[in-house]
């Protein structure tokens, strides 16, 4: 076993010039009122790694070119298609009109486990909410379903960027194995 160099790893990766030719994971992500620029930057980087379709920044979620986002995102603000739309309901309604299912990453009375989704549930939009209050009930009311990550310790939730990372790569696995 030999650790790969950056240039060896880069041989198998897309570039900014070729990113639009690669099949994207048919998932749209709606960040609503995330307060931390560092969490947003981390979510950009994870979104690049999972190669999602599009990232929507809504509410008071900070957006590029904020310095903290750019520092944490490490260039992924250039490779991830994103848009700032203040009202998340506008994004949700637009995506619903396109036939895309809407899912909250949130603990609700009928949440499904994050790894229980199936290939026929794509394309999908995932709403990720505020670090403290989560996804608002107003947005949950617009969702087709919700998913949650089981918690086994004394805390009831994970950091928002960590929770997003866990769920998006689980969904990537579902999509990849369905091909």
Secondary structure, DSSP 8 states (H G I E B T S, - for coil): -----HHHHHTTS--TTTGGGS--EEEEEEEES---HHHHHHHHHHHHHHTEEEEEEETT---TT-HHHHHHHTTHHHHS-EEE-S-HHHHHHHHHHTT-EEEEES--TT-EETT---GGG-SEEEEE-BTTTBS-HHHHTT-SEEEE----SS-S---HHHHHHHHHHHHHHHHHHT-
